[in-house]
Amino acid sequence: MALNGGPQFKFTEAISLFVNCETQDEVDDLWERLAAGGTKQRCGWLKDKYGLSWQIIPSVLGEMLHDKDPGKSTKVMDAMLQMDKIDIHRLKQAYASSGARP
């Protein structure tokens, strides 16, 4: 349910909708459909044609960022910071490339 509070209330980045995706196909589909007429941004964020902010994030990102191996989570974070739409394959490559141990 949504309520239109009137033109005096504007969307800001103070609120965003978070979508947890399980597959790259889901990320790709939502990313393109929600960004149509809007603005694609960094790190899985976008604004739709109405100015509402969305975060389109694969669930595997959170799992990798919370790994006990700080080298792995750092590599994943560094990879993610280079992306607009999140690419699961590239995240997994970064995760696997870390030889660091806690």
Number of C-alpha atoms within 10 A of each C-alpha: 2 4 5 6 8 7 6 5 8 10 12 11 10 6 10 15 11 13 16 16 17 13 14 15 10 15 21 15 10 16 24 15 11 20 19 14 13 17 14 20 16 14 19 22 23 25 23 19 13 11 16 17 25 23 20 23 25 20 14 16 21 13 10 21 19 13 14 11 16 16 19 24 22 19 21 25 18 13 19 21 12 11 16 15 21 25 20 19 10 14 23 17 13 21 23 12 13 16 9 11 9 7
